[in-house]
Amino acid sequence: MKFSITYLSIAIVGVLALTWWFTEQGNSHSGAAESLSDEARSAQRLLGTERSERDRRLTSSSNRPDESPAGKLGQWLRDNEGDPRAYAQALFAVYLIKEDTDMLRKAIATDPDNPQLLMEGSCESGFSDAERLELSQRLLSNDPNNSMATYIYAHELARSGDIQGSIDMMRKSEQLSDFKLYREQTYEALENAFKAAGSPPLAAKILGLESLSIRPVWGIVPLFTKHYAPLLETLSAEDALELRSLSANVEYNMRHVNKSPLVADELMAIAIASNSLKGLDDDAPSHFQDMTVAEARADLLRDRKEIRMSTIVTEKIFPDPTEPRSPAALARWEAQLNIELIQQFIDYTMQNGEVKALLWYAEQTGLTIDQPEDTEQ
């Protein structure tokens, strides 16, 4: 399943259209050439003549570089083969665009100790349970101070049935100060991939941001909602409180330690924290500092409302694309946009997070954000 990180209006068409663009155009060009070439050879055999001028032209054209987006992307991959780190990044970008798990496997084999790649592989549903557990172990070995690596390994331990080992790993995470998702490196690789395929510069930035993966964050949510939730009813009060506190700490790391929290990250973090409050009386003290359970729930709900309100701004930033996404169509689409302002928005997003960037954009343009009708839910 493909996940997109932003709530930008271009997500309506999204990566599915891009996947079609990279595959269908390349296939249709090569298929048409092959069909015409077969036709020329048949005519040659029937007439008993030398190879026709038409066939010579087709043969000559087949030796020219493939200028389709798919062809350009393939050439970009080949151009990076001499540098293992650059080649792995290129493979990783194509994996994210085309959802081709073989590309991810090849990227990991090319750069086997790269935690950025190991993190994605640890959460790739197309990989087997054994693969994901092994990759999550390697991730933690290569990135031992990253609390996100411990969350992922804890999730894979729980999935394998080792609940105690999972909880012990979560305890370890409290001693770590880092929280990394490697989004900056991934974004750079995606932007370069779209440029290589023929996208204009600003369109490549937008498409790169829209194609970022939230799979690692999404992948750990079941640890709290599926594996830990039943334990809260069976553990002793003291152990249950510890498990709730460990869950709440994940929310803090995602939203405050993470340098580039995105809307999806924040909403999933709030979901994890809210889940840690289930089954508790409203007037009881919570595991959130100086808050009752009711106050903690209200605080999380208020944050969720503010985040949802900010996403309304996204509908104002980009006009919907009106054409299939060829390079020429993307150039025309880019021409409609405020290039300088959108570049600043993207830079602000990567530095300060999507929510702050959306509020900044509203301030810069004078947009008014109205509260959604269903925010009380």
C-alpha positions as CSV (number, residue, x, y, z in Angstrom):
1,M,0.0,0.0,0.0
2,K,1.3,3.4,-0.9
3,F,1.3,6.2,1.7
4,S,1.8,9.8,0.9
5,I,3.0,12.2,3.6
6,T,1.3,15.4,2.6
7,Y,-2.2,16.7,2.4
8,L,-1.4,18.8,-0.7
9,S,-4.0,18.9,-3.4
10,I,-1.6,17.1,-5.8
11,A,-2.1,14.0,-3.7
12,I,-5.5,13.5,-5.4
13,V,-3.6,12.3,-8.5
14,G,-0.5,11.3,-6.6
15,V,2.1,8.7,-7.1
16,L,-0.3,6.3,-9.0
17,A,-0.3,8.8,-11.9
18,L,3.5,9.1,-11.7
19,T,3.9,5.3,-11.7
20,W,1.8,5.1,-14.9
21,W,3.9,7.9,-16.3
22,F,7.1,6.1,-15.7
23,T,5.9,2.7,-16.9
24,E,3.3,3.1,-19.6
25,Q,5.1,5.7,-21.6
26,G,8.2,3.6,-21.7
27,N,6.3,0.5,-22.6
28,S,4.2,2.1,-25.3
29,H,7.3,3.5,-27.0
30,S,9.2,0.3,-27.1
31,G,6.1,-1.8,-27.9
32,A,5.2,0.4,-30.9
33,A,8.8,0.3,-32.2
34,E,8.9,-3.5,-31.9
35,S,5.6,-3.9,-33.7
36,L,6.6,-1.7,-36.6
37,S,10.0,-3.4,-36.9
38,D,8.3,-6.8,-37.1
39,E,6.1,-5.5,-39.8
40,A,9.0,-4.3,-41.8
41,R,10.9,-7.6,-41.5
42,S,7.8,-9.5,-42.7
43,A,7.5,-7.3,-45.7
44,Q,11.1,-7.9,-46.5
45,R,10.7,-11.6,-46.4
46,L,7.6,-11.6,-48.6
47,L,9.2,-9.4,-51.2
48,G,12.6,-11.1,-51.1
49,T,14.2,-7.7,-51.1
50,E,17.0,-6.1,-49.1
51,R,16.1,-4.6,-45.8
52,S,13.7,-1.8,-46.4
53,E,14.5,1.9,-45.7
54,R,11.7,1.9,-43.1
55,D,13.4,-1.0,-41.2
56,R,16.7,0.7,-41.4
57,R,15.2,3.9,-39.9
58,L,13.6,1.9,-37.0
59,T,16.8,0.0,-36.3
60,S,18.7,3.3,-36.2
61,S,16.2,4.9,-33.9
62,S,16.3,2.0,-31.5
63,N,20.0,2.8,-30.9
64,R,19.1,6.4,-29.8
65,P,18.6,7.1,-26.1
66,D,15.1,6.6,-24.8
67,E,13.8,10.1,-24.0
68,S,10.7,8.9,-22.2
69,P,10.5,9.5,-18.4
70,A,11.0,5.8,-17.8
71,G,14.0,5.8,-20.2
72,K,15.6,8.8,-18.6
73,L,15.1,7.3,-15.1
74,G,16.7,4.1,-16.2
75,Q,19.7,6.0,-17.6
76,W,20.0,7.9,-14.3
77,L,20.2,4.6,-12.5
78,R,22.9,3.4,-14.8
79,D,24.8,6.7,-14.5
80,N,25.0,6.1,-10.7
81,E,26.2,2.5,-10.8
82,G,29.8,3.4,-10.2
83,D,29.1,4.9,-6.7
84,P,27.5,2.3,-4.3
85,R,26.0,5.0,-2.0
86,A,24.7,7.1,-4.8
87,Y,23.4,4.0,-6.7
88,A,21.6,2.7,-3.6
89,Q,19.9,6.1,-3.1
90,A,18.8,6.1,-6.7
91,L,17.4,2.6,-6.4
92,F,15.6,3.7,-3.2
93,A,14.0,6.7,-4.9
94,V,12.8,4.6,-7.8
95,Y,11.4,2.1,-5.2
96,L,9.4,4.8,-3.6
97,I,8.0,6.1,-6.9
98,K,7.2,2.7,-8.4
99,E,6.5,0.7,-5.3
100,D,8.9,-2.0,-6.6
101,T,10.2,-3.9,-3.6
102,D,12.9,-5.5,-5.7
103,M,14.4,-2.1,-6.0
104,L,14.5,-1.7,-2.3
105,R,16.2,-5.2,-1.9
106,K,18.8,-4.2,-4.4
107,A,19.4,-0.9,-2.7
108,I,20.0,-2.6,0.6
109,A,22.3,-5.2,-1.0
110,T,24.2,-2.3,-2.6
111,D,24.6,-0.3,0.6
112,P,23.9,-2.9,3.4
113,D,24.8,-0.8,6.4
114,N,22.7,2.3,5.5
115,P,20.2,2.8,8.3
116,Q,18.0,4.9,6.0
117,L,17.4,1.8,3.8
118,L,17.3,-0.6,6.7
119,M,14.6,1.4,8.3
120,E,12.4,1.3,5.2
121,G,13.0,-2.4,4.7
122,S,12.1,-3.1,8.3
123,C,8.6,-1.7,7.7
124,E,8.0,-2.9,4.1
125,S,4.9,-5.1,4.2
126,G,6.1,-6.8,0.9
127,F,9.0,-8.3,2.8
128,S,8.5,-11.5,4.9
129,D,8.3,-11.4,8.7
130,A,11.7,-13.0,8.9
131,E,13.2,-10.4,6.6
132,R,11.7,-7.5,8.5
133,L,13.0,-8.9,11.9
134,E,16.5,-9.4,10.5
135,L,16.5,-5.9,8.9
136,S,15.3,-4.3,12.1
137,Q,18.1,-6.0,14.1
138,R,20.6,-4.7,11.5
139,L,19.0,-1.2,11.8
140,L,19.5,-1.1,15.5
141,S,23.1,-2.3,15.2
142,N,23.9,0.4,12.7
143,D,21.9,3.1,14.4
144,P,22.0,2.3,18.1
145,N,21.3,5.8,19.5
146,N,18.1,6.3,17.3
147,S,15.0,5.8,19.4
148,M,13.0,5.2,16.2
149,A,15.2,2.2,15.5
150,T,14.3,0.8,18.9
151,Y,10.6,1.3,18.3
152,I,10.8,-0.6,15.0
153,Y,12.8,-3.4,16.5
154,A,10.3,-3.5,19.5
155,H,7.5,-3.8,17.0
156,E,9.1,-6.7,15.1
157,L,9.9,-8.5,18.4
158,A,6.2,-8.2,19.4
159,R,5.1,-9.4,16.0
160,S,7.3,-12.5,16.4
161,G,5.7,-13.2,19.8
162,D,8.5,-11.9,22.1
163,I,6.4,-9.4,24.0
164,Q,8.8,-9.2,27.0
165,G,11.7,-8.5,24.7
166,S,9.7,-5.8,23.0
167,I,8.9,-4.1,26.3
168,D,12.6,-4.3,27.3
169,M,13.5,-2.6,24.0
170,M,11.0,0.2,24.7
171,R,12.6,0.7,28.1
172,K,15.9,1.1,26.4
173,S,14.5,3.7,24.1
174,E,14.0,6.1,27.1
175,Q,17.8,6.4,27.4
176,L,18.2,7.6,23.9
177,S,18.1,11.2,22.7
178,D,18.1,10.8,18.9
179,F,15.1,10.5,16.8
180,K,15.8,10.2,13.0
181,L,13.7,9.2,10.0
182,Y,16.3,10.2,7.4
183,R,13.7,12.2,5.5
184,E,16.2,14.8,4.3
185,Q,18.3,12.3,2.5
186,T,15.2,10.6,1.1
187,Y,13.8,13.8,-0.1
188,E,17.0,14.7,-1.9
189,A,17.0,11.3,-3.7
190,L,13.4,11.7,-4.8
191,E,13.9,15.3,-6.1
192,N,16.9,14.1,-8.1
193,A,14.9,11.2,-9.5
194,F,12.1,13.4,-10.7
195,K,14.6,15.8,-12.2
196,A,16.3,12.9,-14.0
197,A,13.0,11.8,-15.4
198,G,12.4,15.2,-17.0
199,S,10.4,17.1,-14.3
200,P,11.0,20.9,-14.1
201,P,12.9,22.0,-10.9
202,L,9.9,23.1,-8.9
203,A,7.7,20.2,-9.9
204,A,10.5,17.9,-8.9
205,K,10.6,19.5,-5.5
206,I,6.8,19.2,-5.1
207,L,6.7,15.6,-6.3
208,G,9.6,14.7,-4.1
209,L,7.9,16.0,-1.0
210,E,4.6,14.3,-2.0
211,S,6.3,11.0,-2.5
212,L,8.1,10.8,0.9
213,S,7.3,7.6,2.7
214,I,5.6,7.5,6.1
215,R,5.9,3.8,6.3
216,P,8.3,3.6,9.3
217,V,6.0,5.8,11.4
218,W,2.8,4.0,10.2
219,G,4.5,0.7,10.7
220,I,5.0,1.1,14.5
221,V,1.4,2.1,15.3
222,P,0.2,-1.5,15.7
223,L,2.8,-2.0,18.4
224,F,0.6,0.2,20.7
225,T,-2.9,-0.4,19.3
226,K,-2.6,-4.1,18.7
227,H,0.2,-5.7,20.7
228,Y,0.4,-3.6,23.9
229,A,-3.3,-2.6,24.2
230,P,-4.5,-6.0,25.5
231,L,-1.7,-6.0,28.1
232,L,-3.0,-2.9,29.8
233,E,-5.9,-4.9,31.2
234,T,-3.8,-7.8,32.4
235,L,-0.7,-6.3,33.8
236,S,-0.3,-5.0,37.3
237,A,-1.2,-1.4,37.8
238,E,2.5,-0.5,38.1
239,D,3.5,-2.3,35.0
240,A,0.5,-1.0,33.0
241,L,1.4,2.5,34.0
242,E,5.0,2.0,32.8
243,L,3.7,0.7,29.5
244,R,1.4,3.7,29.1
245,S,4.3,6.0,29.9
246,L,6.5,4.4,27.3
247,S,3.8,4.9,24.7
248,A,3.3,8.5,25.6
249,N,7.1,9.0,25.3
250,V,6.8,8.0,21.6
251,E,4.4,10.8,21.0
252,Y,6.8,13.3,22.6
253,N,9.7,12.1,20.4
254,M,7.7,12.2,17.2
255,R,6.4,15.6,17.7
256,H,9.1,17.5,19.6
257,V,12.4,15.7,19.1
258,N,11.9,14.8,15.5
259,K,13.3,17.7,13.4
260,S,10.8,17.5,10.6
261,P,7.5,16.3,11.9
262,L,4.9,16.0,9.1
263,V,1.1,16.1,9.4
264,A,0.9,12.3,9.2
265,D,3.6,11.9,11.8
266,E,1.8,14.2,14.2
267,L,-1.6,12.6,13.8
268,M,-0.2,9.1,14.3
269,A,1.7,10.3,17.3
270,I,-1.5,11.7,18.8
271,A,-3.3,8.4,18.1
272,I,-0.6,6.5,19.9
273,A,-0.7,8.8,22.9
274,S,-4.5,8.8,23.0
275,N,-4.5,5.0,22.9
276,S,-2.3,5.0,26.1
277,L,-5.2,6.7,27.9
278,K,-7.8,4.1,27.1
279,G,-9.5,2.4,30.0
280,L,-8.6,5.1,32.5
281,D,-11.1,7.2,34.5
282,D,-11.3,10.8,33.6
283,D,-10.6,12.1,37.0
284,A,-7.6,9.8,37.6
285,P,-4.0,11.2,37.5
286,S,-2.5,10.5,34.1
287,H,1.0,9.6,33.0
288,F,1.2,13.0,31.3
289,Q,2.9,15.4,33.6
290,D,0.6,17.4,35.9
291,M,-2.6,16.3,34.1
292,T,-5.6,14.2,34.9
293,V,-6.7,11.8,32.3
294,A,-9.5,14.1,31.1
295,E,-7.0,17.0,30.8
296,A,-4.6,14.9,28.8
297,R,-7.4,13.7,26.5
298,A,-8.5,17.3,26.0
299,D,-5.0,18.5,25.3
300,L,-4.4,15.8,22.6
301,L,-7.8,16.6,21.1
302,R,-7.0,20.3,20.9
303,D,-3.7,19.5,19.2
304,R,-5.5,17.3,16.7
305,K,-8.0,20.0,15.9
306,E,-5.3,22.6,15.3
307,I,-3.4,20.2,13.0
308,R,-6.6,19.4,11.0
309,M,-7.4,23.0,10.7
310,S,-3.9,23.8,9.3
311,T,-4.3,21.2,6.5
312,I,-7.1,23.3,5.0
313,V,-4.4,25.6,3.8
314,T,-3.1,23.0,1.5
315,E,-6.2,23.3,-0.8
316,K,-5.1,26.9,-1.5
317,I,-1.4,26.3,-2.3
318,F,-1.6,24.4,-5.6
319,P,-4.2,24.3,-8.4
320,D,-5.2,20.8,-9.3
321,P,-3.2,19.4,-12.3
322,T,-5.5,19.3,-15.3
323,E,-3.3,17.2,-17.6
324,P,-1.6,13.8,-17.5
325,R,1.9,14.3,-16.0
326,S,4.2,14.4,-18.9
327,P,7.3,16.6,-18.5
328,A,5.7,19.3,-20.8
329,A,2.5,19.2,-18.8
330,L,4.4,19.5,-15.5
331,A,6.2,22.6,-17.0
332,R,2.9,24.2,-17.8
333,W,1.6,23.3,-14.3
334,E,4.7,24.8,-12.7
335,A,4.2,28.0,-14.7
336,Q,0.9,28.6,-12.8
337,L,2.6,28.4,-9.4
338,N,4.2,31.1,-7.2
339,I,7.7,29.6,-7.6
340,E,9.5,31.6,-4.9
341,L,6.7,31.2,-2.3
342,I,6.3,27.5,-2.8
343,Q,10.1,26.9,-2.7
344,Q,10.1,28.7,0.7
345,F,7.2,26.6,1.8
346,I,9.0,23.3,1.0
347,D,12.2,24.5,2.6
348,Y,10.2,25.5,5.7
349,T,8.5,22.1,5.8
350,M,11.7,20.2,5.8
351,Q,13.2,22.4,8.5
352,N,10.3,23.1,10.8
353,G,7.6,20.5,9.9
354,E,4.5,20.6,7.7
355,V,2.1,22.0,10.2
356,K,4.3,25.1,11.0
357,A,4.9,25.5,7.3
358,L,1.2,25.5,6.5
359,L,0.6,28.2,9.2
360,W,3.5,30.2,7.8
361,Y,2.1,30.0,4.3
362,A,-1.3,31.2,5.6
363,E,0.3,34.1,7.3
364,Q,2.3,35.1,4.2
365,T,-0.7,35.0,1.9
366,G,-3.4,36.3,4.3
367,L,-5.4,33.1,4.2
368,T,-8.1,32.6,6.9
369,I,-8.3,29.1,8.4
370,D,-11.8,28.1,9.3
371,Q,-12.4,25.4,11.9
372,P,-13.6,22.1,10.3
373,E,-17.2,21.2,11.0
374,D,-16.4,17.8,12.7
375,T,-13.6,18.9,15.0
376,E,-15.5,17.8,18.0
377,Q,-15.0,14.2,17.1
